Amino acid sequence: MKKILILGLNSFSGSTFANFIQKKNIYKLYGVYHKTKNKRYILYDQSKITKRKIDNLEYKKIIQFIKKIKPSIIVDFASICMVNESWKFRKYYNDVNYLSKIKLTNFLKNSTYLKKYIYISTPEIFGSSNKIYEESKNFKPSTPYALSKLKAEKLFSKLYKKHSFPIIICRFSNFYGPGQPIYRLIPKTCIMLDNKLQFPLHGSGNTKRNFIFSDDFCDGIYSSIKKGIIGEKYHFSGDEIISIKEIVKRICRIKKKKFDSYVKLVKERKCKDKIYLLQSQKTKKKLKWNSKTSFNKGLKKTIQFYKKNFNHLKNEKNDYVFQK
């Protein structure tokens, strides 16, 4: 049975993918996580996975764990991803998102058991753009977070060219679904409306994003594991480009709340990119992958999760609190 190691196991993306891949029942799963969040966010069966709690920067302990299990596949979700906070904690973002990768891959580049390293990246490395193709090199990161992710991508690309490092880079549109922490857009809106609180809409809410539901997100990673070519970059995007304001409006309609009564405008966040739109034509053709869940369908499933778990989550802080 092949072994998969998930870095960032208890992140939203890591937990969601672990739950997805467990259902395949064809891999032995291992995981490394930095911290445990609310148990409602842990979606996988904890009894069926070997895991270790290790700080993001304790790369020597991660290497010891890897030496012991010898995974054939590593899926790397281990990044600090809150964009706005990256301005305040630039060094830590750079340390975790980039420098730690140097130390880890310096060890892994000589391994014989590792067949694929799937790195989860972001369209933010391109800055605002409505046409981002898989081969594009028009990088314009506008935040320290985006810059740290781009530096990691460039590191992996150099390792591939010099050492045939088995890297596959996967860039995803905004990923959402059941289990997402409530400081994120969709769950935060759901919990605040159900708590009868006004949702703070940054700026005019006219920035646009593409969203991909958790099932399609996980299927994209799985397709990369099964069919992905070493050294390639793949794009995964949903079926609709939509403004933040429109998302909040749709949630209000589903919950039968008046938008004007439950939403207040607040100051826009620093250097917020206006639009990201990943082009996925090559990925769809090469991996035989498609986004199967419409945004409206995925949104309803997500809203239902937070309605079901409202009593457990209603008192959680809905603003992100940075913790090392």
Secondary structure, DSSP 8 states (H G I E B T S, - for coil): -EEEEEETTTSHHHHHHHHHHHTT--EEEEEEES----GGG--S-GGG-EEEE--TT-HHHHHHHHHHH--SEEEE------TGGGGT-HHHHHIIIIIHHHHHHHHHTT-SS--EEEEEE-GGGG-SEEEE-TT-------SHHHHHHHHHHHHHHHHHHHH---EEEEEESEEE-TT--TTSHHHHHHHHHHTT--EEEETTS--EEEEEEHHHHHHHHHHHHHH--TT-EEEE--S-EEEHHHHHHHHHHHHT--HHHHEEEE---TT--SBEEE--HHHHHHH-----S-HHHHHHHHHHHHHHTHHHHTTS-SS-----
